């Protein structure tokens, strides 16, 4: 799971072009939106598309469940681990 969390941190940095941040700067259980990294809905969309492509998962943008998965890197990793096809 730690390896997957590190991969997702790197995906976040790459996709959102966070040039001044390294994977170690991202706290695994910290919120990704508002507090924490301060991502917005556009960032969520870009990140969701990248995760779908990389891991072969399906996400519904309107789902409350999907919003919960985007709460933190840990939550994203758990979701990817349970749904991944790649």
N, C-alpha and C positions, 0 to 999 in steps of 0.2 A: 504494500500500500504506500509506503514512503517513496518508493521509486515513482509510482504513478503520480503522487502529489508533487514531486519535483518536476516531472514532465509537464503537468498542468500549469505549474508556476511559470515554466519556460514558455509554454504556449501563450499564457496571458501576456508575458513581456513581449514576445515576438509579434503577436497579432495586434496588440494595442500600441505597439511601438513605444514602450515605456523605457526610454533610453537610460535613465538615471537609476533604474531599479534592477537588482539582481534577485535570483530566486531566494536567497537567504534573507532578503529584506521583506519578503512576503510571509506574514505569520499564517500558518496553516489554518488555524481556527478563527482568524480575524474576519470581520465582515468584508465583503468585496465592494459593497455599495455604501454610499453616504459616508459612514465612518470607515475606518480601514483604508482600502485603496481608493475609495471615492469614485468608483466607476458609475457610469450612467446607463440608460437604457440602450443607447447606440452601442456602447461597449459590450453590453450583454448580448446583443444581437450578433455582433462580430465574433465574440467568443463562442457563442452557441454554434454558429456555422463552422468555425474552426474545429470544435470538438466533434461535431457530426462527421466532418470529413476525415479527421485523423483517426477516430475510434469506431466509425461506422455505427454510431448511435442515432436514435431518432428522438427529437425534442419537440414539444409543442409550446410555442411562445405564449399561448394564452393560459396554460395550465398553472394552477397554484402550486402543484407538485414540482414543476420545473423551477418556479421561483424559489422554492425551498432549497433545491439542489444548488442554486447559485448563491447561497448564503455565505459560503466559505470555500476555500480550496479543499478542505477535508470533505465537505458535503459533495462537491463536484467529483472528487476522486471516488467516493463511495458509489455515486450514481454511475459513473463511467465503468467502474469495475463490475457492477451488476448488469450493465446493458451492452458492453462492448462486443463487437463482432470482429474487430481487427486486432 
